[in-house]
Amino acid sequence: MPAKVRKAVFPAAGLGTRFLPATKAQPKEMLPIVDKPIIQYGVEEAIQSGIQNIIIVTGRGKSAIEDHFDVSFELEYLLESRNKKELLAIVRGISDMINVSYIRQKEALGLGHAVLRAKELVGDEPFAVVLADDLIEAETPCLRQLLDVYNFFNAPVLAVMEVPRDKISAYGVIDAEPVSHNGASDRVYRIRDLVEKPKAADAPSNLAIIGRYVLTPEIFGCVQAVDAGAGSEIQLTDALHHLLRSRPIYAFRFEGTRYDAGDKLGFLKATVEYALRRHDLGEPFREYLKGLKL
């Protein structure tokens, strides 16, 4: 049996320049989709997938993330004194939901470097990586889908999705062959090669790596072995390419809808669609949208 995945790493040290000036003084991970910060959606996905030990890689100006998942005695006292029991339960639930640790990434040197910063907290065991910018709405949490594949093959697994060729250069891309799994032959792939941000003409496929990974501890040595790549950063894709020399890596074309909440248009789409799914907001918001003169 493969070792159980008990920890999830959340890289959150990026500067969020695409959302300036909103992110000048607050982390992009704390921007709300309706009434919940982006990072909380990812944390809840990890919990729903059976993982409660969360490692958040932070940087300068990210203290709001730590405050969000910490106990807020003053706020709890205020809500209790005003008999706002539902809000009190929500606030307490946030601080009670996870076991959380923090590690600093002093410079934003790339996703590979952010993952490497978590090495001591992860230890010698498999772990998940969740990029909170990628919101994924799915009946079965995306991370849970990956964990099921990991448990079957006892090997690293990456989430992938089909991306139009004119957008492929923004992603890590895989060259892979499909393999049968649970009676299907079009969702699991054994990876032959990976490349970070290729030109459209050079991309080996239209399968792009999305921000969910289940990795084994060998990845840390691979990150240390590679040089800076695209964007002069230490790329996790390059480290995975290095790891591929010594063990198989799989990809899973997950079931669900992905929103790029690190992009302004993706953020707006996520806000609208998550609001429409809310039982308390969906109907009145839908009626409002119908009345817009577009």
N, C-alpha and C positions, 0 to 999 in steps of 0.2 A: 504493500500500500504506500502511495506517495505521502510524504510528510504533510500535515495539515497546514494550510495557509491561515495564519492567525493575525497578521499585521498588514496594514495598507499604508503606503507612503503617498502623501499629498504634496507635490512640489508647489510652493506658493510664494516664491521669492521674486517673481517677475515684476517688472516696473509698471505694466499695464498702460503702456504709452498710447495704445489705440483708443483709450477712453479718457485721455486728457481733455479738459482739465478736471473731470470728476475724480480721477485717480491721483491727483497731485497730493492729497492729504489722506486718502483712504485706499485700502487695498482693493484691487479689482475683484478679488474673491468675495468681498463683502457687498458688492453691488447687488441689489435685490431683484430677484425674479418674482414679481407680485409682492409678497411680504416676507420672503425668505432669502438669505444671501446665497449666492451661487455655490459656495463651498459646502453649505449645509445639505444641498441636494446630493452631492457626491458622498458625503459622510453617511447620509441616510441609506444610500445605495449599498455602501459597504456593510452597514448594519443588517440590512435586509438580505445580504449575501452571506451572512454568518460571521462577519469580521467586526470586532469591537475595539481592537487595539489600533489606534490611529497615530501615525507619525506625520507631523506637518513640518515641512521644510520652509522656514520663513526667512525674511530679510529685513532690512531697515524699513521702518514705517509700517510694519505689519502687526503691531500690537493689538489692533482691533480684532484680529482673528482670535488671538488668545483670550481677549476679554469676552468674546462672544461665547466661547465654549466653557468659560469659567463661571463660578457662582457669583451672582450679583445680589448681595445681601440687602443693599438699600432698595433696589427695585422690588425684590421679593417682599420686603417689609411693607413697602408702599402699596403693592397690589393686595397683600393680605389685609392690611388695615382698611382698604376700601372695598373689601369683599369681592374682588374681581378674580373669582376662583378659576375660570377658564384660562385667563391670561397667565395667572400664576402657574398653572399646570404646564402651559407651553414653555414658560421661562425655565422652570425647574427641569423640564424634560430635556432641554438643550444641554444643560450642564451635567445631567445624569446619563446621557445616552452613550457616552464612549469613555474609554481610557485613552487619554491623549498625551503625547509627548511632543516636544518641539526641539528642532535643531536649526541653527542659523546657517544660511548660505550668504557669506559676506559680500560676494560678487555674483551677479547673474551670469554664470559662465556656461549655461546650457543645461538641458534636461538631464544629460548623462551625469554631469557634475552634481546636480541637485539630488539625484538618486544616490550617488556615491556618498554624499553627506550623511545619509541615513544608515550607513553601513554598521556603525557600532550599535545603534538601536535595533536594527533588524536582526543582527547576529547571523548565525549559520543556519538559516532556515528559509524556505520559500516565502515570498511576499507578493502583494499586489501593489501596483502603482495606478493612481487615479488622477487624471488631469481634470480639475473641477470645471475648467472652461467648457469641456464637452459634456453638456447635459444630454442624458439619454433616457428617453421615456420608453419603457418596455414592460410588458406584463410580467416576465421573469427578469429581474435586474440583470443588466449587461454583465456585471462582474460575476454574478452567479452563473451565467451561461459559460463564461470563461473558466471558472473554477471546475465546472463539470467536465469540461474538455481536459483540463489539467489533471484531474483525478483519473481520467481514463488513460491518458498517454504518459503521465508522469514526466512532463516536459513543459518548458515555457510556452505560453500562449499569448498571442497579441490579438486585440480586436481590430477588425478591418471592415471597410465598407467600400462599395463601388462609388467612384467619384468621376465626374466628367473629365475628359482629357484636358480641357482648357483650364481646369482647376488643379490638376494633379501635382503641379510643381510646388504647391504649398505644403505637401505632405511627405512623410516617409512612405515608400512604395515597396511592395513585395513582388518577387517572382516566385511562383509557387505552383504545386500540382495538387488538385483536389484528392482527398482520401475519404473513404467511406466511414461514416460514424453514425450510430443509432439509426441505420436504415436509410440515411441520406448521403448524397455524394456531392452536394453543392454548397456546403457551409464550412467544412473543415479543410484546411490546406496544410500540406507540409512545405515549409519555406525552403526554397533553393538559394535565394539571395534577397538582400534588402538594399535600398539606396535612399538617401535622404535628399528630398527636394530636387528630383531630376527635372530636366526640361521635358516638356510634353512629348517631344519626338524620341527622347531617350528612355522614357518610363517603361519598365518591363511589363506592366499591366495597369489596369485601372483600379486596383485594390489598394486603398490607402490605409495606413495605420492610424487608428483613432485612439484617444487617450485612456485606454484601459489595457493593463498588462498584468500577467501573472508570471513572475520571474523566479529563478533559482539563484542562490547566493554566488554562483560562479560569475554572475554579471558584474560584480564589483571589481574583480581582477581584470575583466575585459574593459571596463570603463578606464581603469588606470593604464591599460596598455595602448589605448588609441590616442591619436593626436586630435587637436581641434579640427573640426570639419566645416560644414556649411555655416556661414555666418560667423566664422571664427569662434565657434562654441564647441564644447565637448558634447557630441550628439549621442543619444541613447541608441539610435539606429545603427551608428557605426560600431558601438560596443556589441550590439546584437549580431552584427555581421561577423565580428570577431568570435563571438560565442558559437556561431554556426559551424565553425571549424571543428568543434569538439563534441557537439551534441545536437540532436534534432530540435527544431523550434517549429511550433505550429501557429496557424492563424485561424481565427474563427469569424466568419461573416455573421455578426450578431443580428438578432431579431429585435427591432425597435426603431425609434425615430431619434436621430441625433441633431442637436442644435449647437452651433458654434457660438457659445455665449461670450467668447473672447473677441467677437466681431460685432460691430454695431448693429448690422442688419440681422445677424443671427440672434443677438440679444433681444431685439425688438420682436422677432418672430416667436422666440421662446416665451417672452412676457405675455404676448397675446394668446398663444395657444395654451399655456399653463393656466391663465386666467379663465379661459373658456371651459376648462375641465373642472374648475372649482364649483362645488355644489352651491356655495354661497354667493358666487359672483357670475357664474357662467351665463345664466339667463338674462339678467339685466345688462351685462356687458355685451352679449350677443345682440340684444335689441338696440343698444347704443350704436354698435358697429353698422347694423342695418340702416340706421337713420343718417349715416354720414353721406354727404354728397361727394362721391369720389369720381 
